[in-house]
Amino acid sequence: MTQTAAMKQRIAERIGRIVDVHGDTVTAFPAPQQLRELAEAVVPGRKLGYLRQLTGAALDGRLDSARLRSLSRDEALSQLQQLPGIGPFSAELVLLRGAGDPDHFPTHERRLHHAMAELYGLSDPTSFQLTEIADGWRPYRTWASVLLRVSLEDTTQPAG
C-alpha cells in the first residue's frame, strides 16, 4: 500500500462514516466539511494546509463534478492545477475519477503507461505513441485506462 493510500485509509477509519453497501460494511471517506473539521487528528504537517484549502474548494464548488464537466477539458485541468498540491497527474485523476470524464487518456499516469507498454510489447514508448494507441479506445479511454491500471496493480505492487 502506498503512503498516500495508507493515509487515506487511516483518515477513513478514524473520522469516516460506516455505511452498508449491498450487505458489506465499509468505511466511507469523510465529506469535505467533516474532513475540514477533523483532519488535524490524522494529517501531518503541510499536507494539512493543502487539505484545508482543498476542502474549501470542495465546499465553495470549485471541485463540483458537474461544474468541472461543464468546462472544456483543458480549462478544467488548468483550474484544478491552480489548487494547492494539485499537479498535472492529480488534476487528470480528479477529472477522470471525481468528475467522471468518460473519454480521456491520462498523459501523466506512469503506472498506466507501464501497463500499456507491457500489454502492447513496447520498450520505452513515448507519450505520443501511447496516446495514439489510446485513441483507438474512443469513446471509452477513461474506462480502458482504469481497467489497464487495475490489471497491473493486480499483478504487481502499486508504485508509490
Order of alpha helices (4+ residues) and beta strands (2+ residues): alpha-beta-beta-alpha-alpha-alpha-alpha-alpha-alpha-alpha-alpha
